[in-house]
Amino acid sequence: MRITTRNASFQQWQALLTNRTKRQRSGTFLVQGVRPITLAASYGWTVDALVYSDREALSAWARDLLAETGATPVAMAPELVAELAEKDEAELVAVVRRPPDDLNRIVAGPRMLVVVFDRPATPGNIGTLIRSADAFGASGVIVTGHAADPYDPRAVRASTGSLFALPVIRADSHLAVIDWVSQLPFDVRVAGTDEHGAVDVAEYDLTGPRLLLIGNETQGLSAGWRDAADDLLRIPITGAASSLNAAAAATVVLYEAARQRSRSSNG
């Protein structure tokens, strides 16, 4: 396929940059950057199309991706590629199918650690949290309520490809998540983060199956999640800061969980 004008196909892909409804209806989203595209392919995500400039020879990396993924090759005018990539001199932009929002994609087990991000407003924060969840061994991430889209290009970029390495599920409300947890054959402790929490995170046992709740950047956890939480944890902070960014708070707790789990495994 060759595209040199802003035809219907280009406009459809361009809409995926900013239009959440179009991403939802098409079941696809755009992936930009060498590492995210490489990870999408290596983790077996379906790549529908790979877009590249019709005026540049493809690198070995790009040729290999086209062969491995079976994606439709789309040669495009370089200025149009730059629009989809949202930067100049990008070699490839991938059109990738998103998986279903099925909580059973998360592998549940006695050491599961699932992060719930409640009503996040910022795509970048979702991506950063996903990156931390991947780095510290979480089983998956669930985004609940009226929230930013984890398939927004800003979220995908902020995750630096970690979006493709672990399950990220969207759920309409806390009720669906609680129902899923209640059907598991073991007890899962639900722990929320809150600046007025009763327990310091370093004093809380994070080695068993845990659901870790992170609230909205400005409003914190919803009333529903507060009621569902077994425990509320606080992160002691000093200095002039009144609180931590939501993704930063998640990273602190995930690090503590990884530290505790490493110690319990070793001894």
C-alpha positions as a Markdown table, in Angstrom:
| # | Residue | x | y | z |
|---|---|---|---|---|
| 1 | Met | 0.0 | 0.0 | 0.0 |
| 2 | Arg | 1.3 | 3.5 | -0.8 |
| 3 | Ile | -0.2 | 6.7 | 0.6 |
| 4 | Thr | 0.9 | 10.1 | -0.6 |
| 5 | Thr | -2.2 | 12.2 | 0.4 |
| 6 | Arg | -4.4 | 12.6 | 3.4 |
| 7 | Asn | -6.8 | 10.0 | 2.2 |
| 8 | Ala | -9.3 | 8.0 | 4.3 |
| 9 | Ser | -6.8 | 5.5 | 5.6 |
| 10 | Phe | -4.4 | 8.2 | 6.7 |
| 11 | Gln | -7.2 | 10.2 | 8.4 |
| 12 | Gln | -8.4 | 7.0 | 10.2 |
| 13 | Trp | -4.9 | 6.5 | 11.6 |
| 14 | Gln | -4.4 | 10.1 | 12.4 |
| 15 | Ala | -7.5 | 10.1 | 14.5 |
| 16 | Leu | -6.0 | 7.4 | 16.7 |
| 17 | Leu | -3.6 | 9.9 | 18.0 |
| 18 | Thr | -6.2 | 12.0 | 19.7 |
| 19 | Asn | -9.6 | 10.3 | 19.5 |
| 20 | Arg | -10.2 | 7.8 | 22.2 |
| 21 | Thr | -13.6 | 6.8 | 20.7 |
| 22 | Lys | -11.9 | 6.0 | 17.4 |
| 23 | Arg | -9.4 | 3.8 | 19.1 |
| 24 | Gln | -12.2 | 2.0 | 21.0 |
| 25 | Arg | -14.3 | 1.4 | 17.9 |
| 26 | Ser | -11.4 | 0.3 | 15.7 |
| 27 | Gly | -9.7 | -1.8 | 18.4 |
| 28 | Thr | -6.4 | -0.4 | 17.3 |
| 29 | Phe | -3.9 | 2.2 | 18.4 |
| 30 | Leu | -0.6 | 3.7 | 17.2 |
| 31 | Val | 2.8 | 2.8 | 18.6 |
| 32 | Gln | 5.7 | 5.1 | 18.0 |
| 33 | Gly | 9.4 | 4.5 | 18.7 |
| 34 | Val | 11.9 | 1.7 | 18.2 |
| 35 | Arg | 11.7 | 0.1 | 21.7 |
| 36 | Pro | 7.8 | 0.1 | 22.0 |
| 37 | Ile | 7.4 | -1.3 | 18.5 |
| 38 | Thr | 10.0 | -3.9 | 19.1 |
| 39 | Leu | 8.4 | -5.0 | 22.4 |
| 40 | Ala | 4.9 | -5.1 | 20.9 |
| 41 | Ala | 6.2 | -7.5 | 18.3 |
| 42 | Ser | 8.3 | -9.6 | 20.6 |
| 43 | Tyr | 5.4 | -10.0 | 23.1 |
| 44 | Gly | 3.1 | -11.3 | 20.3 |
| 45 | Trp | 0.8 | -8.3 | 19.9 |
| 46 | Thr | -1.0 | -8.2 | 16.5 |
| 47 | Val | 0.5 | -5.6 | 14.3 |
| 48 | Asp | -1.9 | -4.7 | 11.5 |
| 49 | Ala | 0.3 | -2.3 | 9.6 |
| 50 | Leu | 3.7 | -0.8 | 9.6 |
| 51 | Val | 4.0 | 2.7 | 8.2 |
| 52 | Tyr | 7.3 | 4.0 | 6.8 |
| 53 | Ser | 8.6 | 6.7 | 4.5 |
| 54 | Asp | 8.4 | 6.0 | 0.8 |
| 55 | Arg | 11.7 | 7.9 | 0.2 |
| 56 | Glu | 14.1 | 6.1 | 2.6 |
| 57 | Ala | 15.5 | 2.6 | 2.4 |
| 58 | Leu | 14.4 | 0.4 | 5.3 |
| 59 | Ser | 16.9 | -0.7 | 8.0 |
| 60 | Ala | 17.4 | -4.3 | 8.8 |
| 61 | Trp | 15.4 | -3.8 | 12.0 |
| 62 | Ala | 12.4 | -2.6 | 10.0 |
| 63 | Arg | 12.7 | -5.3 | 7.3 |
| 64 | Asp | 12.8 | -8.0 | 10.0 |
| 65 | Leu | 9.7 | -6.6 | 11.7 |
| 66 | Leu | 7.8 | -6.6 | 8.5 |
| 67 | Ala | 8.8 | -10.2 | 7.9 |
| 68 | Glu | 8.2 | -11.4 | 11.5 |
| 69 | Thr | 4.8 | -9.7 | 12.2 |
| 70 | Gly | 3.2 | -10.2 | 8.8 |
| 71 | Ala | 1.9 | -6.6 | 9.1 |
| 72 | Thr | 0.7 | -4.8 | 6.0 |
| 73 | Pro | 3.6 | -2.6 | 4.7 |
| 74 | Val | 2.4 | 1.0 | 4.1 |
| 75 | Ala | 4.8 | 3.3 | 2.2 |
| 76 | Met | 3.8 | 6.9 | 2.9 |
| 77 | Ala | 5.0 | 10.4 | 2.1 |
| 78 | Pro | 7.6 | 11.3 | 4.8 |
| 79 | Glu | 5.7 | 14.4 | 6.0 |
| 80 | Leu | 2.6 | 12.2 | 6.7 |
| 81 | Val | 4.8 | 9.6 | 8.6 |
| 82 | Ala | 6.1 | 12.5 | 10.7 |
| 83 | Glu | 2.5 | 13.5 | 11.6 |
| 84 | Leu | 1.7 | 10.0 | 12.7 |
| 85 | Ala | 5.0 | 9.6 | 14.6 |
| 86 | Glu | 4.6 | 13.1 | 16.1 |
| 87 | Lys | 8.3 | 13.7 | 15.4 |
| 88 | Asp | 10.6 | 14.0 | 12.4 |
| 89 | Glu | 12.8 | 11.2 | 11.1 |
| 90 | Ala | 10.8 | 8.3 | 12.6 |
| 91 | Glu | 11.4 | 5.1 | 10.5 |
| 92 | Leu | 8.3 | 3.2 | 11.5 |
| 93 | Val | 4.9 | 3.8 | 13.0 |
| 94 | Ala | 2.9 | 0.6 | 14.0 |
| 95 | Val | -0.9 | 0.2 | 14.0 |
| 96 | Val | -1.5 | -2.4 | 16.7 |
| 97 | Arg | -4.6 | -4.2 | 17.9 |
| 98 | Arg | -5.4 | -3.9 | 21.5 |
| 99 | Pro | -6.4 | -7.0 | 23.5 |
| 100 | Pro | -9.8 | -7.4 | 25.3 |
| 101 | Asp | -10.3 | -5.9 | 28.7 |
| 102 | Asp | -10.6 | -9.2 | 30.4 |
| 103 | Leu | -9.4 | -9.4 | 34.0 |
| 104 | Asn | -8.6 | -13.1 | 33.5 |
| 105 | Arg | -5.7 | -12.0 | 31.4 |
| 106 | Ile | -3.9 | -11.4 | 34.7 |
| 107 | Val | -2.2 | -14.6 | 36.0 |
| 108 | Ala | -3.6 | -15.0 | 39.5 |
| 109 | Gly | -1.5 | -16.8 | 42.1 |
| 110 | Pro | -0.6 | -16.7 | 45.8 |
| 111 | Arg | 2.1 | -14.1 | 45.2 |
| 112 | Met | 0.1 | -11.9 | 42.7 |
| 113 | Leu | 0.6 | -8.2 | 43.0 |
| 114 | Val | -1.9 | -6.2 | 41.0 |
| 115 | Val | -1.9 | -2.4 | 40.8 |
| 116 | Val | -5.2 | -0.6 | 40.5 |
| 117 | Phe | -5.0 | 3.0 | 39.2 |
| 118 | Asp | -8.3 | 4.6 | 40.1 |
| 119 | Arg | -9.6 | 7.3 | 37.7 |
| 120 | Pro | -6.2 | 8.6 | 36.5 |
| 121 | Ala | -6.5 | 11.9 | 34.6 |
| 122 | Thr | -3.1 | 12.0 | 32.9 |
| 123 | Pro | -2.0 | 9.5 | 30.2 |
| 124 | Gly | 1.7 | 10.1 | 31.1 |
| 125 | Asn | 1.0 | 9.0 | 34.7 |
| 126 | Ile | -0.6 | 5.8 | 33.5 |
| 127 | Gly | 2.4 | 5.0 | 31.3 |
| 128 | Thr | 4.9 | 5.8 | 34.1 |
| 129 | Leu | 2.9 | 3.6 | 36.5 |
| 130 | Ile | 2.9 | 0.7 | 34.0 |
| 131 | Arg | 6.6 | 1.0 | 33.6 |
| 132 | Ser | 7.2 | 0.8 | 37.3 |
| 133 | Ala | 4.8 | -2.1 | 37.7 |
| 134 | Asp | 6.7 | -4.0 | 35.0 |
| 135 | Ala | 10.1 | -3.1 | 36.6 |
| 136 | Phe | 9.1 | -4.3 | 40.0 |
| 137 | Gly | 7.4 | -7.5 | 39.1 |
| 138 | Ala | 3.7 | -6.7 | 39.3 |
| 139 | Ser | 1.3 | -9.2 | 37.8 |
| 140 | Gly | -0.8 | -6.6 | 36.0 |
| 141 | Val | -2.3 | -3.1 | 36.1 |
| 142 | Ile | -6.1 | -2.3 | 36.2 |
| 143 | Val | -7.3 | 1.2 | 35.3 |
| 144 | Thr | -10.8 | 1.8 | 36.9 |
| 145 | Gly | -13.5 | 4.4 | 36.5 |
| 146 | His | -13.6 | 7.4 | 34.2 |
| 147 | Ala | -10.0 | 7.6 | 33.3 |
| 148 | Ala | -7.4 | 8.5 | 30.8 |
| 149 | Asp | -6.7 | 5.9 | 28.1 |
| 150 | Pro | -3.7 | 3.5 | 28.5 |
| 151 | Tyr | -3.7 | 3.3 | 24.7 |
| 152 | Asp | -3.2 | 7.1 | 24.3 |
| 153 | Pro | 0.1 | 7.6 | 22.5 |
| 154 | Arg | 1.3 | 9.6 | 25.5 |
| 155 | Ala | 0.7 | 6.7 | 27.8 |
| 156 | Val | 2.3 | 4.2 | 25.4 |
| 157 | Arg | 5.4 | 6.4 | 25.1 |
| 158 | Ala | 5.7 | 6.9 | 28.9 |
| 159 | Ser | 5.5 | 3.2 | 29.5 |
| 160 | Thr | 8.6 | 2.8 | 27.2 |
| 161 | Gly | 7.1 | -0.5 | 25.9 |
| 162 | Ser | 6.2 | -2.0 | 29.3 |
| 163 | Leu | 2.5 | -1.8 | 28.2 |
| 164 | Phe | 3.2 | -4.8 | 26.0 |
| 165 | Ala | 5.0 | -6.8 | 28.8 |
| 166 | Leu | 2.2 | -7.2 | 31.3 |
| 167 | Pro | -1.6 | -7.2 | 31.3 |
| 168 | Val | -3.2 | -3.7 | 31.5 |
| 169 | Ile | -7.0 | -3.9 | 31.9 |
| 170 | Arg | -9.6 | -1.2 | 31.9 |
| 171 | Ala | -12.6 | -1.8 | 34.2 |
| 172 | Asp | -15.7 | 0.4 | 34.5 |
| 173 | Ser | -15.8 | 0.4 | 38.3 |
| 174 | His | -14.3 | -1.1 | 41.4 |
| 175 | Leu | -17.3 | -3.6 | 41.5 |
| 176 | Ala | -16.0 | -5.6 | 38.6 |
| 177 | Val | -12.5 | -5.9 | 40.1 |
| 178 | Ile | -13.8 | -6.9 | 43.6 |
| 179 | Asp | -16.1 | -9.5 | 42.0 |
| 180 | Trp | -13.1 | -10.9 | 40.1 |
| 181 | Val | -10.9 | -11.0 | 43.3 |
| 182 | Ser | -13.7 | -12.6 | 45.3 |
| 183 | Gln | -13.8 | -15.6 | 43.0 |
| 184 | Leu | -10.1 | -16.4 | 43.3 |
| 185 | Pro | -9.3 | -19.5 | 45.3 |
| 186 | Phe | -7.3 | -17.6 | 47.9 |
| 187 | Asp | -7.6 | -14.4 | 49.9 |
| 188 | Val | -6.3 | -11.2 | 48.4 |
| 189 | Arg | -5.6 | -8.3 | 50.7 |
| 190 | Val | -6.7 | -4.9 | 49.3 |
| 191 | Ala | -4.3 | -2.1 | 50.3 |
| 192 | Gly | -4.8 | 1.5 | 49.3 |
| 193 | Thr | -2.4 | 4.4 | 49.5 |
| 194 | Asp | -3.4 | 7.5 | 51.4 |
| 195 | Glu | -1.5 | 10.3 | 53.0 |
| 196 | His | -3.5 | 9.7 | 56.2 |
| 197 | Gly | -3.2 | 5.9 | 56.1 |
| 198 | Ala | -2.9 | 4.1 | 59.3 |
| 199 | Val | 0.2 | 2.0 | 58.5 |
| 200 | Asp | 3.7 | 3.0 | 57.1 |
| 201 | Val | 4.3 | 1.1 | 53.8 |
| 202 | Ala | 7.6 | -0.3 | 55.1 |
| 203 | Glu | 5.8 | -1.9 | 58.1 |
| 204 | Tyr | 3.1 | -3.6 | 55.9 |
| 205 | Asp | 3.3 | -7.1 | 54.7 |
| 206 | Leu | 3.4 | -7.0 | 50.9 |
| 207 | Thr | 4.6 | -10.5 | 50.3 |
| 208 | Gly | 1.2 | -12.3 | 49.9 |
| 209 | Pro | -1.5 | -11.8 | 47.2 |
| 210 | Arg | -2.2 | -8.1 | 47.1 |
| 211 | Leu | -4.3 | -5.6 | 45.3 |
| 212 | Leu | -2.5 | -2.2 | 45.5 |
| 213 | Leu | -4.8 | 0.8 | 45.1 |
| 214 | Ile | -3.5 | 4.2 | 43.7 |
| 215 | Gly | -5.9 | 7.1 | 43.7 |
| 216 | Asn | -6.6 | 9.9 | 41.2 |
| 217 | Glu | -3.9 | 12.5 | 41.1 |
| 218 | Thr | -5.9 | 15.2 | 42.9 |
| 219 | Gln | -8.9 | 13.5 | 44.5 |
| 220 | Gly | -7.3 | 10.3 | 45.8 |
| 221 | Leu | -9.3 | 7.1 | 46.0 |
| 222 | Ser | -13.0 | 7.0 | 45.3 |
| 223 | Ala | -15.4 | 6.2 | 48.1 |
| 224 | Gly | -16.1 | 2.8 | 46.6 |
| 225 | Trp | -12.4 | 1.9 | 46.7 |
| 226 | Arg | -12.0 | 3.3 | 50.2 |
| 227 | Asp | -14.8 | 1.1 | 51.4 |
| 228 | Ala | -13.3 | -1.9 | 49.7 |
| 229 | Ala | -9.8 | -1.4 | 51.1 |
| 230 | Asp | -8.7 | -3.7 | 53.9 |
| 231 | Asp | -5.8 | -1.4 | 54.8 |
| 232 | Leu | -4.7 | 2.2 | 54.0 |
| 233 | Leu | -1.0 | 2.8 | 53.7 |
| 234 | Arg | 1.0 | 6.0 | 54.1 |
| 235 | Ile | 4.4 | 6.9 | 52.6 |
| 236 | Pro | 6.3 | 9.1 | 55.1 |
| 237 | Ile | 7.6 | 12.2 | 53.3 |
| 238 | Thr | 9.6 | 15.2 | 54.5 |
| 239 | Gly | 10.5 | 18.6 | 53.0 |
| 240 | Ala | 8.1 | 21.1 | 51.5 |
| 241 | Ala | 6.2 | 18.5 | 49.4 |
| 242 | Ser | 2.6 | 18.0 | 50.5 |
| 243 | Ser | 2.3 | 14.7 | 48.7 |
| 244 | Leu | 3.8 | 12.5 | 46.0 |
| 245 | Asn | 2.7 | 12.3 | 42.4 |
| 246 | Ala | 0.4 | 9.2 | 42.0 |
| 247 | Ala | 2.8 | 7.3 | 39.7 |
| 248 | Ala | 5.7 | 8.2 | 42.1 |
| 249 | Ala | 3.7 | 6.9 | 45.0 |
| 250 | Ala | 3.0 | 3.7 | 43.2 |
| 251 | Thr | 6.7 | 3.3 | 42.4 |
| 252 | Val | 7.7 | 3.6 | 46.1 |
| 253 | Val | 5.2 | 0.9 | 47.2 |
| 254 | Leu | 6.1 | -1.4 | 44.3 |
| 255 | Tyr | 9.8 | -1.1 | 45.2 |
| 256 | Glu | 9.0 | -1.9 | 48.8 |
| 257 | Ala | 6.9 | -4.9 | 47.6 |
| 258 | Ala | 9.8 | -6.1 | 45.5 |
| 259 | Arg | 12.2 | -5.7 | 48.3 |
| 260 | Gln | 10.1 | -7.7 | 50.8 |
| 261 | Arg | 9.4 | -10.4 | 48.3 |
| 262 | Ser | 13.1 | -10.8 | 47.4 |
| 263 | Arg | 13.9 | -11.1 | 51.1 |
| 264 | Ser | 11.2 | -13.7 | 51.7 |
| 265 | Ser | 12.3 | -15.7 | 48.7 |
| 266 | Asn | 15.9 | -15.7 | 49.9 |
| 267 | Gly | 15.3 | -16.7 | 53.3 |
